[in-house]
Amino acid sequence: MAGNENIDTEELATETVRSDVKSIFRKFSENIWDIPIGHIPNMKVPGRLFVSKHLLEDIETGTIDQIANVATLPGIQKYSMAMPDAHLGYGFVIGGVAAFDSEEGVISPGGVGFDINCGVRLIRTNLQKEDVVPCVKNLIDELFYNVPSGVGCKGKFKASDKELDDAFLHGAKWAVESGYGVEADVEHCEANGYIEGACPSMVSTKARKRGKPQLGTLGSGNHFLEIQYVDEIYDREIASAFGLEEGQITVMIHCGSRGLGHQICTDHLKELYQAVRNYGINIPDKQLVCAPAQSREAQNYFKSMLCAANYAWANRQMITHWTRESFEKIFRRDADDLGMDLLYDVAHNVAKLEEHIVAGKKKEVYVHRKGATRAFPPGNPEVPILYRDVGQPVLIPGSMGTPSFILCGAKDSMDISFGSCCHGAGRIMSRMHAKKELCGQKVKENLEAQGITVRATHPSVIAEEAPNVYKSSIDVVNVVHELGIAHKVARVLPLGVAKG
């Protein structure tokens, strides 16, 4: 999902679909559609869209063009991919995946987005639905009060320059060592909650200024804190490994790197505009600015991008701590007694250097996942030991008021999609259009009539995130399940939502 800090720059979705959309694609197999090389000049690989015939109807013309445009970039491997929740973004589609050779390829900020490491984590509890329903309003009010949220909001934690650098370098690990959580939280984050190689000196003064007051804040847009309950179990063996059962209360946290990530992306786009000219890279869209992967410009961006990614993991970790405190206050029990363990945390917007099999050979590639979730299979050494026999947990938020899903990475994911999965429902209506067409107060009333408590800083936030501005999360998840990218484990439904 595109996050709070990139509302104006990422949300470019059109509302029109060209009548001959299907004629552009070639059906490769059920739920796989290809854009052939030659659809536009200089394509080096085909485009590949993982989508059902039904969801194909919602694909915008601009989304098709962006998938094809990415296929022209130097060193791209296999395909320019798009997940079933794909929609128009900045340069790359939101829901896009592209891997580039670590030597001959490129690194592009458009393949990560402005909200670097916008991501989601899930906390499980030993509470049951009936324990929470009577006090859900008080609980949402406490979370809304305890976790700062809203556009440009400032946190209650005042970071020093050293603490900011520590967050850049060590992410969730720094937050835990500073008293915001427990060691097991780090073990259950993608990449253990931080990626080595971050370089704080690459972060501008302006980015630091934006990041310092916002550490430990939720933000706005589609960022949220949601109290949920497990409504259905699809795979009881894997659900048991994940510690899930029907009726159980879970908490989902969705946010990213706030203004810091947006500023880092903005800063380096300027440098990379010039790099495209200097290195003679021919791009069909100026939003695809990039640089050779090992160049100074690309590595400067990559090292600062890692700072924002690690900051985002620290941010979600601090919010986790305050979420636990909120539950403790309402239920008057210790978080340990409430069983508030972190199930997992995944990044949605990040570029990572990974090893994959390409044309039968191991190769290091920079995998750009933008609005896409890592979905590594059973046995992969990067999956936490507790889950290694079944596969990495994959967390797919629905839209406000609709189901979210817990999946696990499946054995074919590495071959099909560089170990990548969808990340949410995917917008079909822009925020601007939603605010014109919908009344936030009425959306709130409709949700509360369904038993879902909603708190937000402004009714317009509710309008732009209403359930009907998104695709069906069920339809999106079924595609990746049927393809063998990730298997459905459980479905959770909302009881209460706190938004910025």
N, C-alpha and C positions, 0 to 999 in steps of 0.2 A: 504494500500500500504506500502510496505517496504520503508523506507525513506533513505535519503542521507547518513547518517552516518553508515549504515550497508550494504553497497553494497557488500563487500567481504564475509560477514558472513551470510547474509540472502538470497542472490540470488543464490540458489543452484539448480535451476530448471533444470531438464533434458529435452531433446528434444524427448525422445522416449516414446511410449505408448505400454504397453504389449498388445498383440493381444487378450488376454482373459480377459481384464479389466471388461467387462460387466458380465462375469460369476462369478466374485467375489461378485457382488452386488445382493441384493434381492430387487425387486421393491416393495416398500410399497404402494405407490400411485403415481399419476401423479406428477412428479418433486421431488419425494422423494425416495432415494435409500439407503438401509441399508447394512452395512458390519456385518454379523452375529457374535455373540459371538462364539469364537472358530476359527475364521480366523487366529489368532495367540494365543499362550498360554496366560493365565491370564487376558483375557479381562473381565472386570467387567460389561460393558454395551456394546450395539451395537455401531458401527459407523453409523452416519447418514449424508448423503450428499444431499443437496438441489440443484438439478441440472436437466436441461432438458436432454432428451435422446441425443439431438444434442451436448450439452456441455460436456456430459459424455465422448465423443470421445477425448477431450483434457486433460483428467485427467491422470497425470503421475502415473506410478507404485509406485514411491516413495511417492506421495501424499496419495495414498491408505494406504500404510504402516504407514505413520505418523498419519493418522486418527485412525487407529487401535491401534497404540502404545499408544496414549493418553488415549484410553479406558481402559488401564491397570492400570492407576494411582489411588492411594487410594482415596476413598471418592467421585469419580466422579458421577454425578447425571444424570440420564436419558439417555444421549447419548454423544458420542464424535462427535461434529457437524462440518460441513464444508459448507460454503456458495458457491453459483454458481461461484464466482470468485476465488475459492481456487486453490492454487498452492504450490509447495514445499517451505518450510521455514526452520528455525532453530528449530528442535525438533517438534514443532507444525506447521501445515500448515499455510500459510498466507491465511486468510479467515476462520480461525478456531474459534470455540466457545466451551468452556468447563466450567462447573460450578462444584465446589467442596464444599462439606459440610464444614461449617466454623469450626467445631470441629474435625471431623474425616478425612477431606480431606487434600489437600496440596496446596501450592502456588508455581508456577513454572515460572521463568523468561522467559522460552521458550514460554509460553502462552501469553506473552506481546510483546516480541521482543526487539531488540536493540534500535529502534527509539521510545522510550516511548512517548505516546500521539502524535504520528504522527496523524494529524487530518486535518479537513477542515472546513472553514467557508465561508458563502456567504453574501455579502453586496448587497443590492438592491439599485437602484437609481431611480430618476424620469426622467432620460434621455432616449431617444429612439434611436434605431439603427441608424437612419439617422443623429442624432446629433453627433455620435461618429465616424462613418466610415471616414469622411473627415480628422479627426485628430488622428486616432488610432495609427499611427506610432509614432507621437510625444508623445502620452500618454504612449505607451509602453516604449519608450526611457526614459521618465521621471520616470516611475515606476522602470525601470532597474537601473537608476542612484540613485534613492531615497531609495530603499530597498536593502541593501547589500546582495549579493548572491554569490554562488560558493562553491567549496569544501574547508572546513576549513576557510571560510571567517570570518572576524571580523567586528563587528557592529560599528556604529557611537556613540552608547550609551556605556559609560564606567561605568560598574556597580561597586559599592563599595561592600565590604563584607556584609554590612547591607542590601543593596538593593538586593543582590543576595539571602540572607536569606528571605527577604520579598517576593521575587518572588517565592521561594520554598514554603512558607507558604500560600500565598494569591493569587497567580496566576494573572488572568486577573483583579481581584479586586484591587490588588496593582498597576497594570499598569494604570488603570483608575484613581485611587486616585493620581497617579504621573503625571497626565495630558495627558495620552495617550488614550483618548476616553471619553465616557459618561456612566452614570449609566445604561442606557438601554442596553448597550453592555453586561454587566455582567448578566443581567436578561435573555438574549437570548443566553447564553452559556450552554451547558450541565454541570450540577452540579454547575451552576452559576460561572463557570470558575475557580473553585478550589475545591479540596477535603480535608476535615479536616483530620488530623492525620499525616501529613508530619513531618519529623524530620530532620532538616538540619545537625545535628551532625552525622547522618548516612552516609552523603555524603563525599567521600574521598577528600583529598587535590587535587589529580590529576583530579577528576571529576569537582571540583570547578574551577580549573585552566582552564579546557577546556570550562566550561560554561560561565565564566565571560565575555570574549570578544565576545561571539557569541549571546548574548541576543539581540533580534531585528534583526535577520538575517534569510534569506530564506533557505540557504543551496543549495544542488545540487540534483542529481539523479532525482527522479520523483516529487520533490517539484516544485511548480510553483505559479505564479500569473497570472490569466487569466481574460481578459475582454470578457464578453459573452453577448448574447442577448436571450431573451425568444422566442423560435421558435414555441413552441406548448403548449397549455394548455389542460390537460386531465380532470381535475376536477375544474370547475370554482368556485365552492363554497369554496373549500379549498384554491385554488390559491388566491382568494380574501382575505381570512383570513391571508394568508402569504404575502399579499401586492404585488402580481405578476400579470402581464398582458402581452399579446403578444407584442413583439417588444421592451420590456423594457430592459435596460442595467443592468447587474449584474456583480459583481466581485467575483471570487472564489480565496481563499488563501489556499494553501496546504503546510504544513510544520510541524515540530515536535520539539523535545527537543535537536536536534543537537548533538554535541559531548558529552554534559553532559549526555544525556540518554544512549548513547552507552557505556560510561565509567562506569556508575552506573550498567548497566547490566553486563558488563565484570567483575567488582569488585565482584559482588555477586555470579556470576557463580562459581568463585573459592571457595568461602565459601560453596556453596551448593553442590559442588562435594564431599566434605568431609561429609556434612550432610547426603547425601544419604547412605553412608557407616555407619555413626554413628547410624542412625535410622533404618537400615536394610530394606530400601525401594528397591524393585527389579524393575529396569527399563530396558526396552528392547533397549534403545538408550541413550547414555550418554548425549545427548543434552536435555534430559527431566529431568535434575537434578532439585530437588525440596526438600521441607521439610514440615513436618506437619504444618498445617496452623497456629497453636498457638505457634509454637516453636520460640525460639529466632532468629534462622537463617531466618525463613520465615518472621517474623515480621520486622527484620532488613531490609530485601530486600523490603518488602511492604512499609515501611515508607520512604525509600529512593526513591522508584519508584514513590511515590506520590509527592516527591519534583520535580522530572523530569516532571511529568504530569502537575503540577502547573506552572512550568517554561515554558512549551510548550504553555499553555494558555496565559501566560504573553507575550510570544514571538509573537504569532499570534495577540494579542491585539496591540502591538507596531507597527507591520506591517500594521494593519488596520489604525492606526493613520497616518502613512506616505503615505498610499494609498489615504486616504482622502485629504491629503495635495497635492498630485500629481494631483488629479482631480481639486482641487481648483486652482492650478497654470495654468493648461491648459485651463479650462473653465472660469477662473476669476470670480468664484462664490463661496460662502460659502458652506461647506459640508452640512449644514442643508438645504440650499436652493436647493442643488442638491438631497436632499432626501436620503443621504447615510447612511441608517440605517442597522444595523446588523440583518439579518434574523435569523441566527442560527449558532452555532459552535458545531461540534461533534468530539469526540475522536475516533481514529481507533485502537490504541494499548494501552490497559490498563486493569488492573484487579481491580474490585470493589466489595465491600461487599454489596450485595443487598438481598432483601427479595423476594422469589418466592414461588409459589405453586408447591410442589413436592409430588406426590402420595396423592394428596388431602389435604396436610397439609402445612401451612406456614413454610418456612425454610430459614435461613440465609445461603447464599452461596457466595463463591468468584467466580464471573463470570470473566473468562479470555476471552477477546475479542482481537484477534490478526488479524488485517486486517479485522475487522468487526465493524459495526456501531450500536450504541444503536438505537432502534426503538420502543419507548414506545407508547402505544395506547391512544386514547381519554380518558379523565378522570383521567389519572395517575397524582398524585400530583407533580411529578418531571417534568412534562411538563409545560413550562411557561404559565401563566394565559391567555395570548393573544391567545395561540394555544390549550388550554386544551380541548376545545370542539371538535376539529378535530384530534388532535394527534400531536406528536412530529415531527418537520421537520427532514427529513433524506436526507443527501446530498451525492450524488454518482457521483464522478468525472469520466469522460471518460478518454481516452488516449488523448494525444495532437492531436488536429484536429478532434476529434469525439465528439458526444453529451455527455453532463453531464445531470444528472437528479435530480429533487427535488421530493421527495416522502414524505409520512407521515406515522408514525407508525400506524398499523392496530390492531384491537381488538384481533386477534388471535396470535399476535406476542409473548406474554408472555408464552402462552402454547406451541407454536411450537418451539421457539428458544431462550427462556430466554430473550425475548424482543430485539433480535439482528437481524441485516440485513447485506447484502453484503456491501462492502466499495468502490468498484471501478470495473474496468474491469477485472483485473487479468492477469498476464503475461502468455504468451505461448512461449516466446523466452527470454533466459537469456540476461543480459546486454552484457556479453562478446561475445555471438553469434551475437547479434544485431550490435555491433561495427565492427565485422568481415564482416558481410553480407551487411551492409547498409552504405551509404555515407551521413553523416549529412548535408552537403551542398545541396545535391540533395533532401533530405527530406524537408529541409527548402524551397527550390525553389518550390517544389510541393505544400507545404502548402500555400505559398504566392500566387501561381497561383490560389488557391481557395479563396483568399481574407483574409487569416489569417496571420497577422504579427507575426514574431517570433524573439525574442532576447535571446541569451544564451551566456555563457562565453566561450563555445568551441563547435565546430560542433559535437564532439563525444557525448555530452550530448543530442543533438537532435537525433542522430542515435539510442542511447539506449532507447529513449522514443518515437520512431516513432509509429504511430497509429497501424501498422500491427504487432507489437510485443505483442499486447494485445488481449484479447478476445473482442467480440462485447459487448459494454456496453448496447446496446439495448437488446440483448439476456439475459444478466445477470439480468438486471432490470425486464424483463418480468417474470422471474422465481419467484422472491419474490413477485411481484404484483399478480401473479396467485395463489400463495400459501396463500395470505392474511397476509403476514408478514408486508408488507408496500405497500401502494397504490401510483400509479403514479399520480403526481400533474402537473408537467411541465417539458419540455425539453428545455435545453439551448445549444446554439452552440457558438463556440469560434470566436472572432474577432481578438484577439491578445494575445500572450503568452510571459511572461518573465520567463526565467529559469536560474538556476545557472550553 
